[in-house]
Amino acid sequence: MARPGVYIRDVHLLDELNNQIERSGEAMSTIDMNVGNYINGVRDTLRSQLDYIQMKLGEAKSSLSSAENALSICRSSQAAAAVVGLPAPSCVLEECAVDAARAEVAKWSMRYEQGQRIMGECQQEIAGYNAGGHVLIRTMCEQQTPLASQTLMERKGQLQDILNSEVVASPMNGSSDMSKEPLRSPSEGNRNNALKKRFKL
């Protein structure tokens, strides 16, 4: 069964791994920024459209109020004409204007309600992303990535110290007269074996 752990044969590969970690953090940060800009743009567009609908609704209500006033005046004229025995004026145009104004108010009221519902859903989605994906990505970029990079560089320094140190032969069979001269030029195989025994990431 394979022993757990990561064995490094080339310390310089740690630099490349560290670069990849840093690039990944930058990429995640860019993604988070782009997503944030997009959803904020959608929100601002919806808000602008909702403001426009609200303005049109206000205009429709004002038109309805004017149309109803005109119809009220016309009907007052009809009543006054009936009192004095004069022909009553027609209020057909005023009645049509009121009906049209009411339809316009109903149309923009429905659109405004739909816009508010969509805006509410958009705000919920934004809040959900900010509490979930945004927090996760910022944690990865601002905490986990620097920590991983720092840890990796610390391990690299430790490995470099081992590689720069001289490997000393161990005495055999407890003999005290064995040479303890350092191995000046250990082979690559001996160096790798020494690394595996003395350090494991």
Beta strands, then each sheet from edge to edge (+ up, - down):
strand 1: 167-168
strand 2: 182-183
sheet 1: 1+ 2-
end
